[in-house]
Structure formats: structure tokens, C-alpha cells
Amino acid sequence: MRILIIGPSWVGDMVMSQSLYITLKQQHPEALIDVLAPAWCKPILERMPEVHRAIEMPLGHGEFNILGRRALGKELKHQDYTHAFVLPNSAKSALIPWFAGIPVRTGWKGEMRYGLLNDLRPNKKSFQYMIERYVALAHPKQNMVDSSSLPGLEDLPKPKLHIDAFTQKNTIEKFELNQNRSIIGLCPGAEFGPAKQWPVEHYAAVAEQMINDGKQIWLFGSPKDQPTTAAIKQAITAENQQYSFDLAGKTSLIEAVDLLGACETVISNDSGLMHVAAAVDCKVIGVYGSTSPQYTPPLAKKLAIVHTNIECRPCFKRECPLGHLKCLKDLAPQRVLDAYKTL
């Protein structure tokens, strides 16, 4: 089998999609799995041993460009793929395998994809968790009625990103870090929007207490998160700032993967880095505001989820529709510190 996966565009979704690749390799050990994905996800794929080749998607996210998709499909036709799995829901994402003439094209019913997909699955909402939806695609349609058709969430294959010890050591040295104290990673950003972001002062309070308890803090994020991580570090007392290291916007994604792999525990908003932390075998504390772990929980072996139970959550909005962000502000730092003790 030669398999082409049309991969998702978000880092967290890409990490969780590894559960599908693991399942396919269990079923067909000799299969070659290539994944077409945006450039920013390519380094993640290179840490998945199940993936034969990561192919960089040359078209921008959201760009229709039917001529570009046709040209790419014609180019991929020479690879003689036997199967395609289309993970995004859009019609445009199904065009490339169709233009490539791949005989079996599998995916969930989404935008108008009749004909583009010839193994169309209509019952996506019968599967609660995203990794169930990914894994179900590896099995024959007639066997996949609902979540009960699969093992429980605990028994499904979990994402596991490869960490090379030599590369990790070099990355730690590059950023002049050390492992003299146990490392607590903080991921205070959220690409989705502010309704996922636990307040700066709460993160700072947790960081302060962790440093007082003999830990060190590594702050992770993209360039967009730099104001947030800088504010957290600034809110820590001057004498403790020597044990706080702001890495947001300084590391590449793959360097962040290696550095997260050195952390003992990671405290994160519901974000892509939360799923990376779970996939590199960290203990994870997931902080939830407007979203819910009932769809995309972090798949860590040791996990704590914290959230408030106010009436209006989860609303799944990018910004608080009521303007008060109580689901995040009322989630006290002590809740996270208590969750840390349970792990």
C-alpha cells in the first residue's frame, strides 16, 4: 500500500492524527505513508516514525486555487498511491487526491465532497473524540457504527513524538539552559483566541510557587505570545526571575518539541503545545476556559484537567460573549498547584 494523507492544518490536530498512522501501520506494516501538510507542521511529521515522507503543501491555508490543486494532484499521480485519507472537512482538501486519481479516497462527510471521496463516512458525530474519528477511518465503513466500535479512549494508540537525546542536548545548550532543577513548562498562549487564555497573573502565581519549591520555569510560545510570556516573567519576584526562562518566539517548533521533552510537567491552555507535551511523555495539566476536554483531551499518561463549572462554559467562542472571562479569571492558581500535587 502507498497511502497519501491530506493532513490537518493545526499543530494539535496534526499531533493527534498520528493515532491514525499508527493504526494503519499496525494493519499494514509494509505500507508507506506520506502526509501532505503546511510547512509549519512538517517538523512534527518528521518526528513520527510511521511517516515515510512529509510533503510540504505549497498552497496557503484557506486558499482554493483549483489550478494549483490540479497541478499538485497531477504531480502526485506519479507516486502510484493506492489510498488517500482526507482529514480536513473542506471540499478543496479532497480535490488533490481526486486529481491524483488515487483509487480509494476516504474521509468524513463534510462540505460538498460527493464524488471527490468514494469512501465517504457519514457518521462522524457518532464518535466523540477527535482521535476516535481519525482511527475510525482506518477501519471498514461497515464496522464503524459509533464509538463502541472501537476500544475505549485509553486503549487507542496515542501520539508519541520521537525525541533524539543528542539533538535535545544541543538545543538545551543553544538556549543556555540547564537541568539543575526540575523543569516546569508553561504554555500560556492560545492561537484560537483570548477565551482560552488563563490570566497572566495566575500563571505568574503558579510560577512563583514552583520556583519557591525548587523548580525552574520554561515559558513556551510563538512570537505572538511574547507579550504574554514577558508579562509573566516580569510578574515574578526579581530574585526568582533567574529561574524563569522565556523561550517564546525564540525557538523553532521542533526545538520547542525537544525542550518540552525535557520538562517534568507542562501547564498549558488548550493549545497545540499541550498536545505536543502529551506526545513527548510529559505530565500535563490542561487549563480549560471556553473549550472542553470532551473532544480533544491531551493524551498524556499522567494528566489533570482543571476548569470552572460556571453555567456559560463551555461556549467554544474565541472571545467571551459576555465580556467577563469568568471561566478563566475564577480558576484560581491554587487549583493548578493542587492538580500538580496529584500528579
Secondary structure as UniProt FT lines:
FT   STRAND          2..6
FT   HELIX           11..16
FT   HELIX           18..27
FT   TURN            29..30
FT   STRAND          32..37
FT   HELIX           39..41
FT   HELIX           42..45
FT   TURN            46..47
FT   TURN            49..50
FT   STRAND          53..56
FT   TURN            61..62
FT   HELIX           66..76
FT   HELIX           77..79
FT   STRAND          83..86
FT   HELIX           92..94
FT   HELIX           95..99
FT   TURN            100..101
FT   STRAND          104..108
FT   TURN            115..116
FT   STRAND          119..121
FT   HELIX           124..126
FT   HELIX           130..136
FT   TURN            137..138
FT   HELIX           141..143
FT   HELIX           147..149
FT   HELIX           153..155
FT   HELIX           165..174
FT   TURN            175..176
FT   STRAND          183..187
FT   TURN            191..192
FT   HELIX           194..196
FT   HELIX           200..212
FT   TURN            213..214
FT   STRAND          216..219
FT   HELIX           223..225
FT   HELIX           226..235
FT   HELIX           238..243
FT   STRAND          244..246
FT   TURN            248..250
FT   HELIX           253..260
FT   TURN            261..262
FT   STRAND          265..269
FT   HELIX           272..279
FT   TURN            280..281
FT   STRAND          283..287
FT   TURN            293..295
FT   STRAND          303..306
FT   TURN            311..312
FT   TURN            321..322
FT   HELIX           326..329
FT   HELIX           333..342
//
